[in-house]
Amino acid sequence: MSVSFKLISTHLKDLDGNLREVHYAQTVYNNDTPFEYFTDMIARISAVSPGDVKSVLDTLTALVSDQLLLGNIVDLGDLGRLRPVVKSRAAASAEEFTKGNLLRVGVVFTPGRAIRQSLRTVKYAQQSAEPAANGTGTEGGTGTEGGTPTDPNTPTPGGEGGTGGEGN
């Protein structure tokens, strides 16, 4: 399994105001893992019905939302923690800051220990900027590593799919 990326270039101004070209990695996602994948796999592994799993996860979602709306950090054990973050426009002084400066509330996910440890073993596969003639468009991998298994009856260790980061 690997995380694929492609190189992106852009121009930034340096301290003297001159434009210079810089390059950075941008993730190329292999798949979007649907909620049903997790409910089905949890049901198969735990011998609980898919409907019961969905009900528990739906309830967890509602409870997490309630806690975030209260401004609480939500600890989900080995999965990780969620915390609300406020985005705002800057004001010249504290007196000039009003509720109008508040833009939105986002959520930051911090993965738990097991997820962080599994990510330490990540392998990278660079995608070429243009798809290759053979259709793979990769360097160092096929671009199909990771993601959702093609057979949902075959669980694989390591936690396929999912997302992390800010939900702004």
C-alpha positions in Angstrom: 0.0 0.0 0.0 1.2 3.5 -0.7 0.1 7.1 -0.7 0.3 8.6 -4.2 1.2 12.2 -4.9 2.0 14.4 -7.8 4.2 17.4 -8.0 2.5 20.8 -8.3 4.4 24.0 -9.2 3.4 27.5 -8.4 5.0 30.9 -8.2 5.6 32.7 -4.9 7.0 36.1 -4.1 10.3 36.1 -2.2 11.1 38.8 0.4 12.4 41.1 -2.4 9.0 40.8 -4.2 10.5 38.6 -7.0 8.5 35.7 -8.3 10.1 32.3 -8.0 8.8 28.9 -9.0 8.4 26.3 -6.2 7.2 22.7 -6.3 5.3 20.8 -3.7 3.6 17.4 -3.3 -0.2 17.1 -3.7 -2.0 13.9 -2.6 -3.6 11.9 -5.4 -6.5 9.9 -3.8 -7.1 6.3 -4.9 -10.7 5.9 -3.8 -13.5 7.3 -1.7 -14.4 4.7 0.9 -18.1 4.7 1.6 -19.8 4.5 5.0 -21.4 1.2 3.9 -18.0 -0.4 3.6 -17.3 0.2 7.3 -20.7 -0.9 8.4 -20.5 -4.1 6.3 -16.9 -4.9 7.4 -17.6 -4.3 11.1 -20.7 -6.5 10.9 -18.7 -9.3 9.3 -15.8 -9.1 11.7 -17.9 -8.6 14.9 -21.0 -10.8 14.1 -23.3 -7.8 14.7 -25.9 -7.0 12.1 -25.1 -4.2 9.6 -28.2 -2.4 10.7 -27.1 -2.5 14.4 -23.6 -1.2 13.4 -25.2 1.6 11.3 -27.5 2.5 14.2 -24.5 2.7 16.6 -22.4 4.8 14.2 -25.4 7.1 13.5 -25.9 7.6 17.3 -22.1 8.3 17.7 -22.3 10.9 14.9 -25.2 12.7 16.7 -23.4 12.6 20.0 -20.1 13.8 18.6 -21.9 16.7 16.8 -23.6 17.7 20.1 -20.3 17.7 21.9 -18.6 19.8 19.2 -21.5 22.3 19.3 -20.8 22.6 23.0 -17.2 23.5 22.3 -15.8 20.2 23.7 -12.9 18.1 22.5 -14.2 14.7 21.6 -12.0 11.7 22.5 -12.8 8.6 20.4 -10.1 6.4 22.0 -7.7 4.7 19.5 -9.5 6.4 16.6 -8.5 9.9 17.7 -9.8 13.2 18.8 -12.0 15.9 17.2 -11.9 19.5 18.3 -13.8 22.5 17.1 -11.8 25.5 15.7 -13.0 29.0 15.1 -11.9 30.8 11.9 -12.1 34.6 11.9 -11.0 37.8 10.1 -8.4 39.8 11.9 -9.2 43.2 13.5 -6.9 46.1 14.1 -7.8 46.1 17.8 -9.7 44.1 20.3 -12.3 46.9 20.4 -12.9 46.6 16.7 -13.4 42.8 16.8 -17.1 41.9 16.5 -19.0 38.7 15.8 -19.0 39.8 12.2 -15.3 38.9 12.1 -16.2 35.3 12.9 -16.3 33.3 9.7 -17.1 29.7 10.5 -16.4 26.8 12.8 -14.3 23.9 11.5 -13.3 20.5 13.0 -9.7 19.3 13.4 -9.1 15.5 13.6 -6.0 14.3 15.4 -5.5 10.6 14.8 -5.0 8.2 17.8 -1.8 6.3 18.5 -2.6 3.2 16.4 -3.4 5.3 13.3 -0.3 7.5 13.9 1.9 4.4 14.2 0.5 2.8 11.1 1.2 6.0 9.1 4.9 5.9 10.1 5.3 3.0 7.7 3.8 4.8 4.7 5.3 4.3 1.3 5.0 7.0 -1.4 4.3 6.6 -5.1 4.8 9.6 -7.3 2.3 10.1 -10.1 3.5 11.7 -13.3 2.0 15.1 -14.2 0.4 13.6 -17.3 -0.9 10.0 -17.5 1.6 7.7 -19.2 0.8 6.1 -22.6 0.3 2.7 -20.8 -2.4 4.4 -18.5 -0.6 3.9 -15.2 0.8 7.4 -14.9 2.9 6.5 -12.0 6.5 6.2 -10.9 7.3 3.8 -8.1 3.9 2.2 -7.9 0.7 1.3 -9.8 -1.4 4.0 -8.2 -3.9 1.3 -7.1 -2.2 0.4 -3.8 -4.4 1.2 -0.7 -8.0 2.2 -1.0 -11.0 0.0 -0.7 -10.4 -3.7 -1.4 -12.3 -4.9 -4.5 -13.8 -7.8 -2.5 -15.6 -6.5 0.6 -15.6 -10.0 2.0 -11.9 -9.9 2.4 -10.8 -7.5 5.2 -7.2 -6.3 5.0 -5.3 -4.9 8.0 -4.1 -1.4 8.1 -7.3 0.7 7.8 -8.0 1.4 4.1 -9.6 4.6 3.0 -10.9 7.3 5.3 -9.7 10.9 5.6 -8.1 13.0 8.1 -7.2 16.6 8.6 -9.4 19.7 8.8 -13.0 19.6 7.8 -13.2 23.4 7.0 
